[in-house]
Amino acid sequence: MSLPDEVEAWREGGRWVRCAAGQVFVRSGPGDGPIVLLLHGYPSSSYDFRRIVDQLGGRAWVALDFLGFGFSDKPRPHRYSLFEQADIVEEVVAGSVAGPVVVLAHDMGTSVATELLARDIEGALSFSMERVVLGNGSVILEKATLRPIQKILRGPLGPVAARLANRVLFTREFSALFSAQHPLSRGEAAAQWALLSYERGQRITHLLTAYLDERVAHADRWHGAVRDWGKPLGLLWATGDPVATTAVLDGLRELRPGAAVIELPGLGHYPQIEDPDTYAAGARRLLGIEGGLGT
């Protein structure tokens, strides 16, 4: 399958890292430390951050496609788990990073990040994590508003829905995540579909949604990690998100009253795509790159 030019360029600039679960696609860039670790969401990939990585104030950075996403391996059958994704992050960091990291996480990546927080609290994390920024992820699932397709994929008809997935249906659902002021462009829709359908990845979307059930089963662990982690944690939130709504943000504020918060009014679920300049400015502040805020 031919890829859009910008997607092909992103792939050509990366490499694959062999992890216990399979090969994982990794992109990185040089610069000062601490290194920025970028964790993407469902159902997309590290490509989401392509317009952010050059706006990190000269910091080195590393981003990966989680197992089952983007250019990474898509084993099937397979039980995809946030715990395994966190293991993969540790493996990638061990092979790619010297020194401490700060984390910028979006959507599903926020749940991987909370598992990293929990491991750090336990003294079990294999790398030094100095600061974490969470953005537009349904960490408190009961406060989120799931899309109908998410509910279907999560249920008994999930395998059928995955087999029926096509570009038209995907574009319709994906566009609903964007704000009216910054609608999904035709080029972005083509790029995101190319990444989702790479190696027939659209056929495993029901397997990848297992992380939603894990968010419920391990809520005490991950909510507690947000509450109890002893280092700076910030919240970077697009307030027009129809899924990870401001109700989720309010819940996180209750868990972490001292967290620094930057709201991004008028932006939808993918603020790093809709308005990369504004998103990057907020990320820099919360990551302590410029005028860092709070704890």
Buried (B, 14 or more C-beta within 10 A) or exposed (E): EEBBEBBEEBBEEBEBBEBEBBBBBBBBBEBEBBBBBBBBBBBBBBBBBBBBBEBBBEBBBBBBBBBBBBBBBBBEEBEBBBEBBBBBBBBBBEEBBEEEBBBBBBBBBBBBBBBBBBBBBEEEBEBEBBBBBBBBBBBBBEBBEBBEBBBBBBEEEBBEBBEEBEBEEBBEBBBBBBBEEBEBEEEBBBBBBBBBBBBEBBBBBBBBBBBBEBBEEBBEBBBBBBBEBEEBBBBBBBBBBBBBBBBBBEBBBEBBEEBBBBBBEBBBBBBBBBBBEBBBBBBBBBBBBEEBBEB
